[in-house]
């Protein structure tokens, strides 16, 4: 009887720990998401234009660079505790960058007859974002090797 009670208590403690860990992970995502959304709003207000979606382009390129940096850092440090990934990767960068806005901006350019700008925007955003992610990885890879 005592053994069963002990096992049950241990099971309850383990489940409470899992619940707390899950809550903390959600808290990291929430805090990062809050900061990312505010940052995105600031970028949007700084780069208000009527002819080209500069803010979305800058946000996605910068976000891709930062995600590349984060990816390389976590990979090189073998840090898999989840805090950095959840706070910055999922939370901050998840709310800071948005390719859904990219899609709407591209459609709006096309609908307004700005075909050349839409062409460069649709080609430039993913290309510059991929290049930025690559540069972010290389920057961290060099720093980690030298330290």
Beta strands, then each sheet from edge to edge (+ up, - down):
end
